[in-house]
Amino acid sequence: MSIMSAIALYGIIWFMTMFLVLPFRQRSQAEAGEVVPGTPAGAPQDAQMWRKAKLVTLIATIAFVIIAGIILSEVITYESIEAITRSR
C-alpha cells in the first residue's frame, strides 16, 4: 500500500466514522427550549464538534490500523475476493 493509498483509506474511514457519530447525543434547540431567532428548531443546541472530532479520530485510527494490517498481511487479497464473488 502506497502512502497516498493509506492517506485516502484513512480519510474515507475518518469521514464515514464522523457521519456515524454526528447524530449521537444530539439535542435540538426545540428539545432544550431555547430556539435562537433565525435558526430552525431542529438545529443542534450544542454540537460539541471538538469532542466528536477527537472521538472519531480515535475510532478511525483503530479501524485504520486493523484494516491496513489486513491489507498489508495479505490475509484478504484481490484474488480471494475475486474467487468468492466470481459468477459461475
C-alpha angles and dihedrals in degrees: 000000000000125000092254091051090051092049091048092048092049091048092051092048092046095051094043089052091047092053089050095048099043098083095047115110090357114161119189125220089246091057090049092047093232109106111178111223112256095026129095117258090238093060114115117265094212115000095189090209097170091054092047092046091054092048092047092049091052094048094043092050092052091047091047093052091051095046094043089049091054091048096046095044089051093228086142116031135180089253093054091050090048092050091052096046099038110124117229 
